[in-house]
Amino acid sequence: MHSARVVLLGPQRLHRTLSHAVDSLRAHGMVAAVTAGWEEREGEDQEMREHLGGRTVNLRIWERAEDVMARDPELARALRDRQDRLREQHELYRMRLVHAIEAARELLRREPTPGREEMLEAERAGAIEAVRDLDEFHLRRVSLIHREFEAEWVPVERDAVARHRHELAQILDTCECVCVAGGHVVVLLHRLRLFDALQIFGHRPIVAWSAGAMALSERVVLFHDSPPQGQGVAELYDEGLGAYGGVLPFPHAKKRLRLHDQRRITLLARRFAPDRCIALDPMTRMDWDGHRWHGEPGTLRMHEDGMLVQAGTP
């Protein structure tokens, strides 16, 4: 896990708190920006540059990955093959997950028979444990796919990747902290992983928000209680980069989650424990100081009783 400071922020589009966060880290020099989650719009970072007083340098991670795939067709094919394997693995996991989640939700909805509350609670705990076991099995399968790919291809040692990593290291030598923006979390995660970006970041403090906060966690959870299509089931997508642990971020929680539904919140909190599920909405903030987490007042976490409580409370 990343031992330096990490700051997780709420969405920055309408309520910008990034400058204050960077200043609180005493980072008064250049700031490295990662906007790879914006894909082809990666370079459209004028607002961020202005917000930080013109002292950002964009690492152009998305563009660099595109260059790698153009220069190294063999690696590009291997990356596509890995993505196909991950996609199939996720589809198989989702087939099982939908049924496991529905069983847990049904038991949480069920009213206990007077005098037999313990019986129902035992079944609820068993159903939630079944979901946790499925999540862990899926993550082991995903991890195996990544390990096999890394062992066979060792991307960081291939010329096209190594050249960009060298350039990134030179740029980062001039920067005091790293800011990781949101966008498409899957794209951001895989592009950062290609360059083993966390190793290049070193011990510089990191500020991340939205998909950036998700990609840097130990586990990446995709979620939406009311999606335009499909069922509203939170899915454990992949291993994150592991810049921090102990917290699972849920950006735009007020828009994407039914936070008033205590049974859904209970299921999320119990399913992902001991990690704390944090609602990263506008004007919220969580700080990792290298030893413990501190939540900005108004930053909420999901409690196992289905309530939202201050992130800093037990």
C-alpha positions as CSV (number, residue, x, y, z in Angstrom):
1,M,0.0,0.0,0.0
2,H,1.1,3.6,-0.8
3,S,2.7,4.9,2.4
4,A,2.5,8.6,1.5
5,R,-0.5,10.8,2.0
6,V,-3.7,10.3,0.0
7,V,-6.6,12.7,-0.3
8,L,-9.9,11.5,-1.7
9,L,-12.3,14.2,-2.8
10,G,-15.9,14.4,-4.0
11,P,-16.7,15.3,-7.6
12,Q,-15.0,18.4,-8.8
13,R,-17.1,19.5,-11.8
14,L,-19.4,21.9,-9.9
15,H,-17.7,22.3,-6.5
16,R,-13.9,22.6,-6.8
17,T,-12.0,21.8,-3.6
18,L,-8.8,20.5,-5.4
19,S,-6.7,23.6,-4.9
20,H,-7.4,23.6,-1.2
21,A,-6.5,19.9,-0.9
22,V,-3.2,20.4,-2.8
23,D,-2.3,23.4,-0.6
24,S,-3.1,21.4,2.5
25,L,-0.4,19.0,1.4
26,R,2.1,21.9,1.3
27,A,2.6,21.1,-2.4
28,H,3.4,24.6,-3.7
29,G,5.4,23.5,-6.8
30,M,4.4,21.7,-9.9
31,V,1.6,19.1,-9.9
32,A,1.4,16.1,-12.1
33,A,-2.1,15.5,-13.5
34,V,-3.6,12.2,-14.7
35,T,-6.7,12.6,-16.9
36,A,-6.5,9.3,-18.7
37,G,-10.1,8.5,-17.7
38,W,-11.3,11.2,-20.1
39,E,-9.8,9.2,-23.0
40,E,-9.4,11.2,-26.2
41,R,-10.3,14.4,-24.2
42,E,-7.3,13.8,-21.9
43,G,-5.7,17.1,-22.9
44,E,-8.7,19.2,-22.2
45,D,-7.5,20.1,-18.7
46,Q,-7.5,23.9,-19.0
47,E,-10.0,24.3,-16.1
48,M,-7.8,22.2,-13.8
49,R,-4.7,24.1,-14.8
50,E,-6.4,27.5,-14.1
51,H,-7.8,26.2,-10.8
52,L,-4.3,25.2,-9.7
53,G,-2.7,28.5,-10.9
54,G,-1.2,27.1,-14.1
55,R,1.3,24.8,-12.3
56,T,0.1,21.4,-13.6
57,V,1.8,19.1,-16.1
58,N,-0.4,16.5,-17.7
59,L,1.2,13.0,-17.8
60,R,-0.8,12.1,-20.9
61,I,-1.2,8.5,-19.7
62,W,-4.0,7.7,-22.2
63,E,-2.0,9.1,-25.2
64,R,1.1,7.2,-24.0
65,A,-0.8,3.9,-23.9
66,E,-2.1,4.5,-27.4
67,D,1.4,5.0,-28.6
68,V,2.6,1.8,-26.9
69,M,-0.1,-0.2,-28.6
70,A,0.8,1.4,-32.0
71,R,4.5,0.6,-31.5
72,D,4.1,-2.8,-30.0
73,P,1.4,-4.8,-31.9
74,E,2.3,-8.0,-30.1
75,L,1.6,-6.4,-26.7
76,A,-1.5,-4.7,-28.0
77,R,-2.9,-8.1,-29.0
78,A,-2.0,-9.6,-25.6
79,L,-3.7,-6.7,-23.9
80,R,-6.9,-7.2,-25.9
81,D,-6.8,-10.9,-25.1
82,R,-6.5,-10.2,-21.4
83,Q,-9.4,-7.8,-21.6
84,D,-11.5,-10.4,-23.4
85,R,-10.7,-12.9,-20.6
86,L,-11.5,-10.3,-17.9
87,R,-14.8,-9.5,-19.7
88,E,-15.8,-13.2,-19.8
89,Q,-14.8,-13.7,-16.2
90,H,-16.9,-10.8,-15.2
91,E,-20.0,-12.1,-17.1
92,L,-19.7,-15.4,-15.4
93,Y,-19.4,-13.7,-12.0
94,R,-22.4,-11.5,-12.7
95,M,-24.6,-14.5,-13.5
96,R,-24.0,-15.9,-10.0
97,L,-24.0,-12.6,-8.3
98,V,-27.5,-11.5,-9.3
99,H,-29.0,-14.5,-7.6
100,A,-26.8,-14.3,-4.5
101,I,-27.7,-10.6,-4.1
102,E,-31.4,-11.2,-4.5
103,A,-31.4,-13.9,-1.9
104,A,-29.6,-11.6,0.6
105,R,-32.0,-8.7,-0.2
106,E,-35.0,-11.0,0.2
107,L,-33.9,-12.1,3.6
108,L,-33.2,-8.5,4.7
109,R,-36.7,-7.6,3.6
110,R,-38.3,-10.5,5.5
111,E,-39.9,-9.7,8.8
112,P,-38.8,-12.1,11.6
113,T,-41.3,-14.4,13.4
114,P,-41.6,-13.1,17.0
115,G,-39.3,-15.1,19.2
116,R,-37.3,-16.5,16.3
117,E,-35.3,-13.4,15.3
118,E,-32.1,-15.3,15.8
119,M,-33.1,-17.8,13.1
120,L,-33.6,-15.2,10.4
121,E,-30.5,-13.3,11.4
122,A,-28.4,-16.4,11.0
123,E,-29.8,-16.9,7.4
124,R,-29.2,-13.2,6.6
125,A,-25.6,-13.5,7.8
126,G,-25.1,-16.7,5.7
127,A,-26.6,-15.1,2.6
128,I,-24.3,-12.1,2.9
129,E,-21.3,-14.4,3.6
130,A,-22.2,-16.2,0.3
131,V,-22.0,-12.9,-1.6
132,R,-18.6,-12.1,0.1
133,D,-17.3,-15.6,-0.8
134,L,-18.4,-15.0,-4.4
135,D,-16.7,-11.6,-4.5
136,E,-13.5,-13.1,-3.1
137,F,-13.6,-16.0,-5.6
138,H,-14.1,-13.6,-8.5
139,L,-11.2,-11.4,-7.3
140,R,-8.9,-14.4,-7.1
141,R,-9.8,-15.3,-10.7
142,V,-9.2,-11.8,-11.9
143,S,-5.9,-11.7,-10.0
144,L,-4.8,-14.9,-11.7
145,I,-5.5,-13.4,-15.1
146,H,-3.4,-10.4,-14.3
147,R,-0.5,-12.5,-12.8
148,E,-0.4,-14.8,-15.8
149,F,-0.3,-11.8,-18.2
150,E,2.4,-10.0,-16.2
151,A,4.5,-13.2,-16.0
152,E,4.3,-13.9,-19.7
153,W,4.7,-10.3,-21.1
154,V,6.4,-8.2,-18.4
155,P,5.1,-5.0,-20.0
156,V,7.4,-2.7,-18.0
157,E,10.4,-4.3,-19.7
158,R,9.2,-3.9,-23.2
159,D,10.8,-1.1,-25.1
160,A,7.7,1.0,-25.9
161,V,6.5,0.9,-22.2
162,A,10.0,1.4,-20.7
163,R,10.6,4.5,-22.8
164,H,7.4,6.2,-21.6
165,R,8.1,5.1,-18.0
166,H,11.5,6.8,-18.2
167,E,9.9,10.0,-19.5
168,L,7.2,9.8,-16.8
169,A,9.8,9.4,-14.1
170,Q,11.7,12.5,-15.4
171,I,8.5,14.6,-15.4
172,L,7.6,13.4,-11.9
173,D,11.0,14.4,-10.6
174,T,9.8,18.0,-11.1
175,C,6.5,17.5,-9.3
176,E,5.5,17.6,-5.7
177,C,2.2,15.7,-5.9
178,V,-0.1,13.8,-8.2
179,C,-3.7,14.6,-9.0
180,V,-5.8,11.7,-10.5
181,A,-9.1,12.8,-12.1
182,G,-12.2,10.8,-12.9
183,G,-13.8,9.7,-16.1
184,H,-14.0,6.1,-17.3
185,V,-12.8,4.0,-14.4
186,V,-12.0,0.9,-16.4
187,V,-9.9,2.8,-19.0
188,L,-8.1,4.7,-16.2
189,L,-7.4,1.6,-14.2
190,H,-5.9,-0.4,-17.1
191,R,-3.9,2.5,-18.5
192,L,-2.3,3.2,-15.1
193,R,-1.6,-0.5,-14.6
194,L,0.1,-0.8,-18.0
195,F,2.8,1.6,-16.8
196,D,2.9,0.4,-13.2
197,A,2.2,4.1,-12.5
198,L,2.0,3.8,-8.7
199,Q,5.6,2.7,-8.6
200,I,6.6,5.7,-10.7
201,F,4.6,8.1,-8.4
202,G,6.8,7.0,-5.5
203,H,6.1,8.6,-2.2
204,R,4.5,11.7,-3.6
205,P,1.1,12.6,-2.0
206,I,-1.9,11.8,-4.2
207,V,-5.2,13.7,-4.6
208,A,-7.9,11.7,-6.4
209,W,-11.6,12.0,-7.0
210,S,-14.4,10.2,-8.8
211,A,-13.1,7.4,-10.9
212,G,-9.5,8.3,-9.8
213,A,-10.4,7.5,-6.2
214,M,-11.9,4.2,-7.3
215,A,-8.9,3.1,-9.5
216,L,-6.5,3.8,-6.7
217,S,-8.3,1.7,-4.1
218,E,-7.6,-2.0,-3.3
219,R,-10.9,-3.1,-4.8
220,V,-12.9,-1.5,-7.6
221,V,-16.6,-1.7,-7.2
222,L,-19.0,-0.7,-10.0
223,F,-22.4,0.4,-8.7
224,H,-25.7,2.1,-9.6
225,D,-29.0,1.3,-7.9
226,S,-31.1,2.5,-10.8
227,P,-29.1,2.0,-14.0
228,P,-30.7,2.9,-17.4
229,Q,-30.5,-0.8,-18.3
230,G,-29.8,-4.0,-16.4
231,Q,-30.2,-4.6,-12.7
232,G,-28.9,-2.4,-9.9
233,V,-26.4,-4.7,-8.4
234,A,-23.0,-3.4,-7.1
235,E,-20.3,-5.5,-8.8
236,L,-16.7,-6.1,-7.7
237,Y,-15.0,-5.3,-10.9
238,D,-11.2,-5.8,-10.4
239,E,-8.3,-5.3,-8.1
240,G,-7.4,-1.6,-7.8
241,L,-3.9,-0.2,-7.8
242,G,-3.7,-0.3,-4.0
243,A,-2.6,3.2,-3.2
244,Y,-4.7,3.0,-0.1
245,G,-6.8,0.5,1.9
246,G,-9.5,0.4,4.5
247,V,-11.9,2.5,2.5
248,L,-14.1,1.9,-0.5
249,P,-15.2,5.1,-2.3
250,F,-18.6,5.5,-3.8
251,P,-18.5,8.7,-5.9
252,H,-21.8,10.5,-6.7
253,A,-23.4,8.3,-4.1
254,K,-26.5,10.6,-3.8
255,K,-27.2,10.1,-7.5
256,R,-26.3,6.5,-7.9
257,L,-27.4,4.9,-4.7
258,R,-30.7,4.7,-2.8
259,L,-29.1,6.1,0.3
260,H,-32.6,6.2,2.0
261,D,-32.9,2.4,1.6
262,Q,-31.5,1.0,4.9
263,R,-31.6,-2.6,3.7
264,R,-29.4,-1.8,0.6
265,I,-27.0,0.2,2.7
266,T,-26.8,-2.6,5.3
267,L,-26.0,-5.1,2.5
268,L,-23.2,-2.8,1.1
269,A,-21.7,-2.1,4.5
270,R,-21.7,-5.8,5.6
271,R,-20.7,-7.1,2.3
272,F,-17.5,-5.0,2.0
273,A,-16.5,-4.9,5.7
274,P,-14.0,-4.3,7.2
275,D,-13.5,-1.7,4.5
276,R,-15.6,1.4,5.2
277,C,-18.0,2.4,2.3
278,I,-17.7,6.1,1.9
279,A,-20.2,8.3,0.0
280,L,-17.9,10.7,-1.9
281,D,-20.4,13.5,-2.8
282,P,-19.5,17.1,-3.6
283,M,-17.6,18.9,-0.8
284,T,-16.6,15.7,0.9
285,R,-13.0,14.6,1.7
286,M,-11.1,11.7,3.2
287,D,-7.5,12.0,4.2
288,W,-5.0,9.1,4.7
289,D,-2.0,10.4,6.6
290,G,0.0,7.2,6.2
291,H,-1.3,5.8,9.4
292,R,-5.1,6.4,9.7
293,W,-8.1,8.0,7.9
294,H,-9.6,11.3,8.8
295,G,-13.0,12.3,7.4
296,E,-14.0,15.9,6.6
297,P,-17.1,17.0,8.5
298,G,-20.1,16.1,6.3
299,T,-18.4,13.1,4.8
300,L,-20.5,10.0,5.4
301,R,-19.9,6.3,5.5
302,M,-22.4,3.5,5.3
303,H,-23.0,1.8,8.7
304,E,-24.0,-1.9,9.0
305,D,-27.3,-0.8,10.6
306,G,-28.3,0.9,7.3
307,M,-27.7,4.4,8.5
308,L,-25.2,7.0,7.2
309,V,-22.8,8.3,9.9
310,Q,-19.9,10.6,10.0
311,A,-16.9,9.0,8.3
312,G,-14.7,9.6,11.3
313,T,-16.9,7.8,13.8
314,P,-16.5,4.2,15.0
